[in-house]
Each structure stands twice: as structure tokens, then as C-alpha cells.
Amino acid sequence: MRQKRNDEDSSLSHTKWNCTYHIVFAPKYRRKEIYGKLRSDIGKYLRRLCEYKGVEIVEANACSDHIHMMVKIPPKISVSSFMGYLKRKSALMIFDNHANLKYKYGNRHFWAEGYYVSTVGLNKNTIKKYIQEQETEDRLQDAKSIKEYKNPFTGK
């Protein structure tokens, strides 16, 4: 059974994919005073870095002390490597363009360690139905290809 192509699917040379993730990360110590002043700049930096990696931002929201992003990450990039890149490079951009921050907070560590990520997939019932139908389809295909052989141990 061929799966229908979703309009939200993307493609690489031999791959159709829809890898969408919800990611949440925060500045170190949840510094609200820093984040409020830098909100628009941080948005520009994150958009630029996502563009460099070919990651599509589906939705994003910058709260006072953390960031929510829904992104489509190509399967050739792992979520952990993308997040390491995003946080590392954006921190460098923030400290390069706002030099006074490195003296006040030091070490070029803008983001807190870690992040939250979850997959944004199809509805649970839709997946369940697909799996059930796929199992039936596989059984039909197997039934067409089964050859009856005698068991060498029992002779039947």
C-alpha cells in the first residue's frame, strides 16, 4: 500500500520527509532582563542560522524567559547536532553584536544547558489506523508469495 503524499512533506534526492519538532530552550538562569532587550535581535539570529542549515521555522514564539520553536529539520541533520549548532552560534552572534554582555555575564554562555524537544506527528488514531491497515496489507502480500514446502523434520 502506498502512502499518500502529504502537502507538508519535503524532499531530498531520494527521500520524502516531514520531520517536525517542537523545541523549547532558555537563556542561562532564565535572565529576563537580558532577553527582553535582545528579543528582536535573537529572532533575526535564529532565523538566519536556521536558513543556513536548511531548517524551516514553522512557528516560533519568544517568551520573556524562553523560546518555543516548531521547526522542520531535514533527516540528514540530527536534532541534537542542530540544537548544539543553533545555541552555540547564536550565543556567539549575541555576544559579538552586544559586547557589553560578555563583561557583565562572561564566558559567552548565553543559553542554559539542555533543551526540550518533542516530535510533532500525525494524530495517534490516524497512526494506529495506518498500522492496522498496513498489517492487513502485509498479510495479503505474504499470502500471495507463500510457497508450501514439506517440513524436513516431520515430512509433512
C-alpha positions in Angstrom: 0.0 0.0 0.0 1.5 3.3 -1.0 1.2 6.1 1.5 -0.4 9.3 0.2 2.0 12.2 -0.1 1.3 14.9 2.4 1.4 18.5 1.2 3.7 19.3 4.1 6.3 16.7 3.0 9.7 17.9 1.9 12.1 16.0 -0.3 15.8 15.3 -0.7 17.1 13.5 -3.7 15.6 10.1 -2.8 13.6 10.9 0.3 10.3 12.3 1.2 10.2 13.6 4.8 8.2 15.5 7.3 10.4 15.8 10.5 8.7 18.5 12.5 9.8 19.2 16.1 8.7 21.4 19.0 11.7 22.8 20.7 12.0 24.9 23.9 15.2 26.4 25.2 16.0 29.2 27.6 18.8 31.7 28.4 21.1 30.8 31.3 19.5 31.5 34.7 16.4 32.5 32.7 17.7 36.0 32.6 14.6 38.1 31.7 16.3 41.4 31.7 18.7 40.4 29.0 16.2 38.6 26.9 13.7 41.4 26.9 16.2 43.9 25.4 17.5 41.4 22.8 14.3 39.8 21.6 14.2 41.2 18.1 18.0 40.6 17.6 17.7 37.0 18.8 14.9 36.3 16.4 17.0 37.6 13.5 20.0 35.4 14.5 17.9 32.3 14.9 16.1 32.8 11.6 19.5 33.3 9.8 21.1 30.2 11.4 18.0 28.1 10.5 18.2 29.3 6.9 21.9 28.4 6.7 21.1 24.8 7.7 18.0 24.5 5.6 15.7 24.2 8.6 12.3 25.7 8.2 10.7 27.6 11.1 7.0 26.6 11.0 6.1 28.7 14.1 8.2 30.5 16.7 7.4 32.4 19.8 9.8 34.3 22.1 8.5 34.4 25.6 10.1 36.6 28.3 12.5 33.9 29.5 12.4 31.1 26.9 11.9 30.3 23.2 9.4 28.0 21.6 10.1 26.9 18.0 8.3 24.5 15.7 10.9 23.5 13.1 11.2 21.1 10.2 14.7 19.6 10.4 15.9 17.6 7.4 16.6 13.9 8.3 20.3 14.4 7.4 20.7 16.6 10.5 20.1 15.2 14.0 18.1 17.3 16.4 20.9 17.3 18.9 23.5 18.5 16.4 21.2 21.2 15.1 20.4 22.4 18.7 24.1 22.5 19.5 24.8 24.5 16.4 21.8 26.8 17.0 22.7 27.6 20.6 26.4 27.8 20.1 26.4 30.1 17.0 23.5 32.3 18.3 25.4 32.9 21.6 28.5 34.0 19.6 26.3 36.3 17.5 24.7 37.8 20.6 28.0 38.5 22.3 29.6 39.8 19.1 26.8 42.3 18.5 26.2 43.2 22.2 29.8 43.4 23.6 28.7 44.8 26.9 27.1 41.4 27.8 30.3 39.5 27.9 31.7 41.8 30.6 28.6 41.6 32.7 27.9 37.9 32.3 31.2 36.5 30.9 32.2 33.2 29.2 30.0 33.6 26.1 27.4 31.2 27.7 24.1 32.8 26.9 21.9 29.7 26.7 21.2 27.3 29.6 22.3 23.7 29.1 19.8 21.4 27.5 16.5 21.9 25.7 13.1 20.2 25.4 12.1 18.5 22.2 9.1 16.5 21.1 8.0 15.3 17.7 5.0 16.9 16.0 3.4 14.0 14.2 0.1 12.7 13.0 -2.8 12.1 15.2 -2.5 9.0 17.4 -5.6 7.4 16.0 -4.5 8.1 12.4 -1.2 6.3 13.1 -3.0 3.4 14.8 -5.3 3.0 11.8 -2.5 3.2 9.3 -0.5 0.5 11.3 -3.6 -1.8 11.4 -4.2 -1.4 7.7 -0.6 -1.9 6.9 -0.5 -5.2 8.8 -3.5 -6.4 6.8 -1.9 -5.3 3.6 1.4 -7.1 4.5 -0.6 -10.3 5.3 -2.2 -10.1 1.9 1.1 -9.6 0.2 2.7 -12.5 2.2 -0.2 -14.8 1.3 0.4 -14.2 -2.4 4.1 -15.1 -2.1 3.9 -18.1 0.2 5.2 -21.4 -1.2 4.3 -24.6 0.6 7.2 -26.8 1.4 7.4 -30.0 3.3 9.0 -29.8 6.8 12.2 -31.8 6.5 11.9 -32.9 10.2 8.3 -34.2 10.2 7.9 -35.0 6.5 4.6 -33.1 6.4 
